[in-house]
Amino acid sequence: MNSTDNSPTEDIESAVSASVSELQHQLHDLLKQLSPERLQVLADFAAYLADAESEAATQELLAIPGLLERVQQNRATPKTHYTSWRTLRSDV
């Protein structure tokens, strides 16, 4: 396989990226045609969708057993107990 060949994962990511780009371009063109009132409705709906997506991601994280406890424990750990990643990995 040469460097110009794409793996199936790269092909899918490229197709998704192209689809997203096309959708963004299409939305941009359509936004120019909307009245201020319709733009407000669209902005409200977009905010609702973003909030719903964020809530779903939060619920997914909360479903991981022990994650919240580990986060709270890490927050309670004094910073003096941390080690700089630079001293652990000098090649980064």
N, C-alpha and C positions, 0 to 999 in steps of 0.2 A: 504494500500500500504506500503510495507516495504522499507527500505533504498536502496535496490538493484534494485528496480523498477525505470525505467527512464520515465520521461514525454515525450510526443511526441516531444516537442521542443528539449529536451536533445538528443533524438534519432536522430533527423535530424542533430543537431550540431555535434554529434559523427560521423555520416555517412559522412558529409561534411569534417570534420577534417581528417577522414580516406582517403577519396578521394584525398584531397589535399596532404596528406602525400604520398600516392601512386604515384601521379603525380610528386611530387618533387623527389621521388626516381627514377622514370622512366626517368625524365629529367637528373638527375645526371648521370645515366648509359649511356644515349645517348650522353651527353657532352663529355665523354671520347673517343667517337668514331669520333668526328668531327675534321676536319683539322683546323689550325689556321684561315684560311680565312673564313671558315663556322662559326667558333666561333664568329668572328667579325660581320658577317651578323646577327647572332642570337642575339648578344649583342645589335646591333643597333635596331633590331626589338623589343627586350624586352624594350629598352629605349622608343621607340615610343609607345608601349602599355601602359607603366607606365605613360607617359605624357598624353596620351589620357584619361586614367582613372582619373588622377588628374584633368584634364580640365573638365571632366564630373562632378566630385564632386564639383569643384569650381562653375560651372554653376548651380548646384542644390542648393548650398548655396546662391548664388546671387539671385535666384528666390524666396527666402523667403522674404516677404514684410517687409521692415524696418530693416532688419538684419545689413546691412552695416552701416546705420545711428547709430544704437545702439552700434556697435563695435567702430565707430569713437567717439561717445559720451563717451564711457567707457575709451577710450584711453586718452581723454581730461580731465577726472576726476582726480583731484589731489589725490595722494596716501594717503594723510592724511584723506581723506574721506572714506577710506576702513576700514573694521574691519577684524581682523584676524579670520580665521575660527576656530582657536583653542579656542578663547574666546567665540565663538558662540556654538561650539560643543565640549564639554570636553570629550565626550565618543568616539571620533573618534581617 
